[in-house]
Amino acid sequence: MSEFSFEDHPHRRFNPLTGDWVLVSPHRAKRPWQGQVEKPAAEQRPAYDPGCYLCPGNERAGGVNNPDYRGTFVFTNDFSALLEDTPAGGDSANDLFRTESERGICKVICFSHDHSLTIPEMPLEDIRRVVDVWCREFEELGSKPFINYVQIFENKGAIMGCSNPHPHGQIWSSLSVPVEPAKECVTQQAWFDKHGRTLLGDYLAAELEKKVRIVAENDSFVALIPFWAVWPFEAMIISRRAVQNILQLTAAERDGLADIYKRLTILYDNLFQVSFAYSAGLHQAPTDGREHPGWHLHMHFYPPLLRSAAVKKFMVGYEMLATPQRDITAEGAAARLRDLPTTHYKSLPG
């Protein structure tokens, strides 16, 4: 039997943030591909769409009109998944049928008044304004006594459930700490208790030494393909300095977050020369009034595109019933992104 190789043989990789495993099958990526490889026609959207409920001045649900805003605009979601006035209640009499009420506030953030743009196409100073809005909303929502977690996220592309192409993101703040951040609370604190350092601080130092999964970096943040990535071109943005939340970022670090956000998403768009779909979100410490020294600010990106603009990878079959699996290695995905132009493909000559 030949000697084991991470580049050639099936193996499992451990995710220390969640305690989960992923099956990696690199040999499958070598099989010939006979599926779709064509590039779709470029989508052209106007700067203003009279039928868009997020554009300035347009009517939203219930007859509410947006102001004639410029730049960013924030409002409480007209179809909020969480409601501030939900009464306390629940039923725990039977362990098989437990329920408990959940309170929260959901907001929508329009990144720009320009309907035609996405994050990788926005001017850097406008993305910095988005970061400032994130900070303001995190502080306002997190200061409420009944809000214990603030989840900032963006869904981009119809295949990721985005119902409107206008550049926007969302914030769902809740009484309880959601499942994924709750997992990270446990693992990060356990690491900190054992080592006196943050898990992601140690992980980032090791990745910067190896270099093979780094995609982009600046003075404040690093974008990389995590060793345990599940989605084909899954990525993480990690702060170089161990901060627990975005309010602890300096002005220069806010600039750095805007810069790395733009740089990573440009590479995504350039990969298949399409507006690249993903779900992305910040993970930061709960706002429950407790100390969380183990927390280290980071941002997850989960994109579904695998081989072209038309071929998607979702969790199906074995992945839903047994364990997540991927063919392209994290190292291979990082190399492909690193080798792309850093200028958006729409701005390249020809």
ZAZA-635135 format. One record per residue (C-alpha): residue number from 0; x, y, z. Coordinates in steps of 0.02 Angstrom, whole numbers. Layout:
BEGIN
+-------+--------+--------+--------+
: vexfi :      X :      Y :      Z :
+-------+--------+--------+--------+
:   NUM :      X :      Y :      Z :
...
+-------+--------+--------+--------+
//
This chain:
BEGIN
+-------+--------+--------+--------+
: vexfi :      X :      Y :      Z :
+-------+--------+--------+--------+
:     0 :      0 :      0 :      0 :
:     1 :     65 :    173 :    -44 :
:     2 :    108 :    301 :     90 :
:     3 :    -37 :    408 :    150 :
:     4 :    -50 :    582 :     72 :
:     5 :   -170 :    723 :    118 :
:     6 :   -170 :    776 :    -65 :
:     7 :   -219 :    604 :   -133 :
:     8 :   -312 :    501 :     -4 :
:     9 :   -477 :    515 :     90 :
:    10 :   -460 :    584 :    265 :
:    11 :   -557 :    675 :    401 :
:    12 :   -519 :    849 :    464 :
:    13 :   -571 :    915 :    635 :
:    14 :   -652 :   1085 :    662 :
:    15 :   -595 :   1146 :    834 :
:    16 :   -722 :   1288 :    830 :
:    17 :   -874 :   1173 :    824 :
:    18 :   -807 :   1001 :    870 :
:    19 :   -868 :    932 :    703 :
:    20 :   -774 :    830 :    572 :
:    21 :   -773 :    842 :    382 :
:    22 :   -731 :    702 :    259 :
:    23 :   -608 :    759 :    125 :
:    24 :   -597 :    655 :    -35 :
:    25 :   -463 :    740 :   -141 :
:    26 :   -450 :    597 :   -266 :
:    27 :   -628 :    635 :   -324 :
:    28 :   -576 :    808 :   -385 :
:    29 :   -466 :    723 :   -516 :
:    30 :   -612 :    640 :   -606 :
:    31 :   -657 :    716 :   -775 :
:    32 :   -796 :    845 :   -774 :
:    33 :   -929 :    840 :   -909 :
:    34 :  -1053 :    960 :   -831 :
:    35 :  -1092 :   1141 :   -865 :
:    36 :   -944 :   1259 :   -883 :
:    37 :  -1020 :   1402 :   -980 :
:    38 :  -1016 :   1579 :   -912 :
:    39 :  -1189 :   1655 :   -892 :
:    40 :  -1232 :   1822 :   -968 :
:    41 :  -1181 :   1965 :   -854 :
:    42 :  -1326 :   2031 :   -753 :
:    43 :  -1359 :   2214 :   -784 :
:    44 :  -1459 :   2307 :   -652 :
:    45 :  -1507 :   2491 :   -649 :
:    46 :  -1444 :   2608 :   -514 :
:    47 :  -1626 :   2632 :   -465 :
:    48 :  -1768 :   2507 :   -484 :
:    49 :  -1944 :   2576 :   -458 :
:    50 :  -2004 :   2400 :   -414 :
:    51 :  -1871 :   2369 :   -279 :
:    52 :  -1934 :   2386 :   -101 :
:    53 :  -1759 :   2432 :    -40 :
:    54 :  -1723 :   2574 :   -161 :
:    55 :  -1736 :   2754 :    -98 :
:    56 :  -1910 :   2827 :    -94 :
:    57 :  -1997 :   2663 :   -137 :
:    58 :  -2140 :   2585 :    -41 :
:    59 :  -2110 :   2436 :     73 :
:    60 :  -2237 :   2316 :    148 :
:    61 :  -2381 :   2397 :    241 :
:    62 :  -2367 :   2561 :    147 :
:    63 :  -2204 :   2620 :    228 :
:    64 :  -2097 :   2725 :    111 :
:    65 :  -1908 :   2725 :    117 :
:    66 :  -1828 :   2896 :    137 :
:    67 :  -1731 :   2964 :    -11 :
:    68 :  -1573 :   2901 :     71 :
:    69 :  -1394 :   2908 :      9 :
:    70 :  -1266 :   2783 :     69 :
:    71 :  -1331 :   2663 :    202 :
:    72 :  -1508 :   2645 :    271 :
:    73 :  -1565 :   2538 :    418 :
:    74 :  -1743 :   2488 :    464 :
:    75 :  -1832 :   2356 :    567 :
:    76 :  -1874 :   2208 :    456 :
:    77 :  -2055 :   2214 :    397 :
:    78 :  -2059 :   2023 :    407 :
:    79 :  -1954 :   1995 :    564 :
:    80 :  -1919 :   1817 :    618 :
:    81 :  -1905 :   1881 :    797 :
:    82 :  -2020 :   2004 :    885 :
:    83 :  -1976 :   2121 :   1028 :
:    84 :  -2143 :   2104 :   1117 :
:    85 :  -2153 :   1914 :   1123 :
:    86 :  -2219 :   1866 :   1296 :
:    87 :  -2119 :   1749 :   1408 :
:    88 :  -2180 :   1570 :   1407 :
:    89 :  -2145 :   1391 :   1361 :
:    90 :  -2173 :   1211 :   1410 :
:    91 :  -2040 :   1097 :   1485 :
:    92 :  -2156 :    972 :   1567 :
:    93 :  -2108 :    839 :   1440 :
:    94 :  -1926 :    826 :   1387 :
:    95 :  -1981 :    764 :   1216 :
:    96 :  -2086 :    918 :   1177 :
:    97 :  -1997 :   1067 :   1254 :
:    98 :  -2034 :   1243 :   1196 :
:    99 :  -1983 :   1416 :   1256 :
:   100 :  -2027 :   1588 :   1193 :
:   101 :  -1897 :   1690 :   1100 :
:   102 :  -1882 :   1879 :   1091 :
:   103 :  -1777 :   1982 :    974 :
:   104 :  -1760 :   2121 :    848 :
:   105 :  -1722 :   2099 :    663 :
:   106 :  -1655 :   2239 :    555 :
:   107 :  -1611 :   2263 :    372 :
:   108 :  -1457 :   2363 :    319 :
:   109 :  -1455 :   2435 :    143 :
:   110 :  -1271 :   2446 :    101 :
:   111 :  -1297 :   2576 :    -35 :
:   112 :  -1433 :   2674 :   -121 :
:   113 :  -1364 :   2609 :   -287 :
:   114 :  -1466 :   2456 :   -336 :
:   115 :  -1335 :   2398 :   -462 :
:   116 :  -1192 :   2371 :   -341 :
:   117 :  -1128 :   2228 :   -232 :
:   118 :   -994 :   2234 :    -97 :
:   119 :   -848 :   2194 :   -216 :
:   120 :   -904 :   2335 :   -332 :
:   121 :   -933 :   2467 :   -198 :
:   122 :   -803 :   2602 :   -163 :
:   123 :   -697 :   2557 :    -12 :
:   124 :   -754 :   2711 :     85 :
:   125 :   -935 :   2656 :     65 :
:   126 :   -895 :   2482 :    132 :
:   127 :   -811 :   2567 :    281 :
:   128 :   -977 :   2655 :    313 :
:   129 :  -1061 :   2484 :    316 :
:   130 :   -935 :   2429 :    449 :
:   131 :   -977 :   2585 :    549 :
:   132 :  -1162 :   2543 :    538 :
:   133 :  -1125 :   2366 :    599 :
:   134 :  -1036 :   2440 :    749 :
:   135 :  -1175 :   2563 :    788 :
:   136 :  -1311 :   2432 :    775 :
:   137 :  -1211 :   2304 :    875 :
:   138 :  -1190 :   2430 :   1014 :
:   139 :  -1372 :   2485 :   1013 :
:   140 :  -1448 :   2312 :   1005 :
:   141 :  -1322 :   2229 :   1119 :
:   142 :  -1353 :   2358 :   1255 :
:   143 :  -1535 :   2304 :   1273 :
:   144 :  -1556 :   2196 :   1430 :
:   145 :  -1651 :   2058 :   1338 :
:   146 :  -1529 :   2043 :   1191 :
:   147 :  -1392 :   1916 :   1223 :
:   148 :  -1328 :   1892 :   1046 :
:   149 :  -1317 :   2001 :    891 :
:   150 :  -1294 :   1908 :    725 :
:   151 :  -1239 :   2018 :    579 :
:   152 :  -1247 :   1931 :    411 :
:   153 :  -1267 :   1947 :    222 :
:   154 :  -1352 :   1829 :    100 :
:   155 :  -1295 :   1864 :    -77 :
:   156 :  -1378 :   1781 :   -228 :
:   157 :  -1546 :   1700 :   -256 :
:   158 :  -1472 :   1526 :   -230 :
:   159 :  -1429 :   1576 :    -52 :
:   160 :  -1606 :   1634 :    -15 :
:   161 :  -1581 :   1818 :    -52 :
:   162 :  -1753 :   1883 :   -102 :
:   163 :  -1692 :   2052 :   -167 :
:   164 :  -1533 :   2092 :   -266 :
:   165 :  -1517 :   2266 :   -191 :
:   166 :  -1354 :   2270 :    -90 :
:   167 :  -1405 :   2234 :     88 :
:   168 :  -1376 :   2130 :    243 :
:   169 :  -1469 :   2090 :    401 :
:   170 :  -1452 :   2089 :    590 :
:   171 :  -1549 :   1966 :    697 :
:   172 :  -1528 :   1998 :    883 :
:   173 :  -1600 :   1875 :   1007 :
:   174 :  -1631 :   1830 :   1188 :
:   175 :  -1542 :   1662 :   1168 :
:   176 :  -1369 :   1630 :   1096 :
:   177 :  -1396 :   1538 :    930 :
:   178 :  -1331 :   1361 :    900 :
:   179 :  -1170 :   1396 :    801 :
:   180 :  -1105 :   1540 :    909 :
:   181 :  -1152 :   1438 :   1064 :
:   182 :  -1039 :   1297 :   1003 :
:   183 :   -898 :   1423 :    977 :
:   184 :   -925 :   1493 :   1151 :
:   185 :   -885 :   1323 :   1225 :
:   186 :   -737 :   1277 :   1116 :
:   187 :   -653 :   1448 :   1122 :
:   188 :   -671 :   1464 :   1310 :
:   189 :   -603 :   1288 :   1336 :
:   190 :   -450 :   1330 :   1232 :
:   191 :   -423 :   1493 :   1325 :
:   192 :   -440 :   1407 :   1494 :
:   193 :   -308 :   1279 :   1442 :
:   194 :   -184 :   1391 :   1350 :
:   195 :   -217 :   1569 :   1409 :
:   196 :   -231 :   1622 :   1226 :
:   197 :   -373 :   1626 :   1101 :
:   198 :   -402 :   1474 :    991 :
:   199 :   -410 :   1578 :    832 :
:   200 :   -256 :   1678 :    882 :
:   201 :   -156 :   1516 :    891 :
:   202 :   -239 :   1449 :    734 :
:   203 :   -202 :   1608 :    636 :
:   204 :    -20 :   1607 :    690 :
:   205 :     -3 :   1428 :    628 :
:   206 :    -88 :   1469 :    462 :
:   207 :     24 :   1621 :    434 :
:   208 :    175 :   1510 :    460 :
:   209 :    113 :   1377 :    337 :
:   210 :     46 :   1503 :    208 :
:   211 :    -42 :   1370 :    103 :
:   212 :   -221 :   1420 :    147 :
:   213 :   -199 :   1610 :    154 :
:   214 :   -300 :   1703 :     23 :
:   215 :   -273 :   1887 :     65 :
:   216 :   -211 :   1990 :    211 :
:   217 :   -183 :   2167 :    272 :
:   218 :   -116 :   2243 :    433 :
:   219 :   -273 :   2203 :    532 :
:   220 :   -357 :   2050 :    455 :
:   221 :   -318 :   1888 :    363 :
:   222 :   -434 :   1798 :    241 :
:   223 :   -404 :   1611 :    226 :
:   224 :   -483 :   1445 :    181 :
:   225 :   -502 :   1356 :    348 :
:   226 :   -415 :   1188 :    364 :
:   227 :   -585 :   1110 :    406 :
:   228 :   -685 :   1197 :    267 :
:   229 :   -845 :   1109 :    211 :
:   230 :   -909 :   1220 :     70 :
:   231 :   -802 :   1220 :    -90 :
:   232 :   -730 :   1396 :    -69 :
:   233 :   -778 :   1425 :    112 :
:   234 :   -674 :   1562 :    191 :
:   235 :   -643 :   1650 :    355 :
:   236 :   -587 :   1825 :    395 :
:   237 :   -494 :   1830 :    562 :
:   238 :   -434 :   1984 :    655 :
:   239 :   -247 :   1985 :    688 :
:   240 :   -279 :   2060 :    860 :
:   241 :   -384 :   1957 :    979 :
:   242 :   -539 :   2065 :   1004 :
:   243 :   -707 :   1998 :   1062 :
:   244 :   -818 :   2111 :    957 :
:   245 :   -816 :   2246 :    824 :
:   246 :   -833 :   2387 :    951 :
:   247 :   -655 :   2351 :   1007 :
:   248 :   -585 :   2384 :    833 :
:   249 :   -481 :   2540 :    808 :
:   250 :   -517 :   2658 :    664 :
:   251 :   -375 :   2578 :    566 :
:   252 :   -444 :   2405 :    600 :
:   253 :   -616 :   2457 :    539 :
:   254 :   -530 :   2513 :    379 :
:   255 :   -444 :   2344 :    372 :
:   256 :   -608 :   2249 :    391 :
:   257 :   -686 :   2348 :    248 :
:   258 :   -531 :   2317 :    141 :
:   259 :   -522 :   2128 :    169 :
:   260 :   -711 :   2111 :    143 :
:   261 :   -694 :   2194 :    -27 :
:   262 :   -536 :   2099 :    -76 :
:   263 :   -606 :   1927 :    -35 :
:   264 :   -770 :   1958 :   -125 :
:   265 :   -678 :   2024 :   -279 :
:   266 :   -584 :   1859 :   -286 :
:   267 :   -748 :   1766 :   -268 :
:   268 :   -826 :   1861 :   -415 :
:   269 :   -669 :   1836 :   -520 :
:   270 :   -667 :   1647 :   -492 :
:   271 :   -808 :   1613 :   -616 :
:   272 :   -832 :   1793 :   -677 :
:   273 :  -1004 :   1804 :   -599 :
:   274 :  -1083 :   1890 :   -451 :
:   275 :  -1031 :   1755 :   -328 :
:   276 :  -1166 :   1693 :   -209 :
:   277 :  -1130 :   1664 :    -25 :
:   278 :  -1195 :   1679 :    151 :
:   279 :  -1075 :   1773 :    264 :
:   280 :  -1082 :   1833 :    443 :
:   281 :   -983 :   1899 :    589 :
:   282 :   -958 :   1790 :    742 :
:   283 :   -920 :   1885 :    901 :
:   284 :   -947 :   1870 :   1088 :
:   285 :  -1123 :   1867 :   1160 :
:   286 :  -1193 :   2028 :   1232 :
:   287 :  -1252 :   1944 :   1392 :
:   288 :  -1150 :   2053 :   1510 :
:   289 :  -1025 :   1914 :   1547 :
:   290 :   -839 :   1909 :   1513 :
:   291 :   -791 :   1808 :   1359 :
:   292 :   -600 :   1816 :   1352 :
:   293 :   -589 :   1665 :   1239 :
:   294 :   -687 :   1746 :   1098 :
:   295 :   -593 :   1805 :    944 :
:   296 :   -683 :   1908 :    811 :
:   297 :   -703 :   1821 :    643 :
:   298 :   -815 :   1815 :    491 :
:   299 :   -875 :   1659 :    400 :
:   300 :   -911 :   1646 :    212 :
:   301 :  -1010 :   1498 :    145 :
:   302 :  -1022 :   1499 :    -47 :
:   303 :  -1106 :   1354 :   -141 :
:   304 :  -1025 :   1368 :   -314 :
:   305 :   -908 :   1223 :   -352 :
:   306 :   -848 :   1205 :   -532 :
:   307 :   -929 :   1350 :   -627 :
:   308 :  -1056 :   1488 :   -612 :
:   309 :  -1194 :   1361 :   -638 :
:   310 :  -1136 :   1210 :   -537 :
:   311 :  -1180 :   1216 :   -353 :
:   312 :  -1131 :   1110 :   -204 :
:   313 :  -1258 :   1084 :    -65 :
:   314 :  -1267 :    962 :     78 :
:   315 :  -1361 :    810 :     12 :
:   316 :  -1367 :    621 :     37 :
:   317 :  -1220 :    560 :    140 :
:   318 :  -1182 :    737 :    197 :
:   319 :  -1355 :    760 :    272 :
:   320 :  -1368 :    585 :    342 :
:   321 :  -1189 :    552 :    397 :
:   322 :  -1053 :    687 :    389 :
:   323 :  -1005 :    836 :    277 :
:   324 :   -890 :    792 :    132 :
:   325 :   -788 :    892 :      6 :
:   326 :   -681 :    848 :   -145 :
:   327 :   -572 :   1001 :   -173 :
:   328 :   -450 :   1023 :    -29 :
:   329 :   -439 :   1184 :     71 :
:   330 :   -263 :   1207 :      5 :
:   331 :   -321 :   1188 :   -175 :
:   332 :   -464 :   1310 :   -151 :
:   333 :   -348 :   1439 :    -73 :
:   334 :   -223 :   1422 :   -216 :
:   335 :   -359 :   1451 :   -346 :
:   336 :   -419 :   1609 :   -260 :
:   337 :   -243 :   1675 :   -229 :
:   338 :   -198 :   1658 :   -413 :
:   339 :   -343 :   1767 :   -472 :
:   340 :   -329 :   1952 :   -519 :
:   341 :   -361 :   2070 :   -375 :
:   342 :   -455 :   2192 :   -488 :
:   343 :   -638 :   2152 :   -515 :
:   344 :   -666 :   2062 :   -680 :
:   345 :   -789 :   2195 :   -741 :
:   346 :   -649 :   2323 :   -730 :
:   347 :   -520 :   2219 :   -824 :
:   348 :   -483 :   2263 :  -1006 :
:   349 :   -564 :   2155 :  -1139 :
+-------+--------+--------+--------+
//
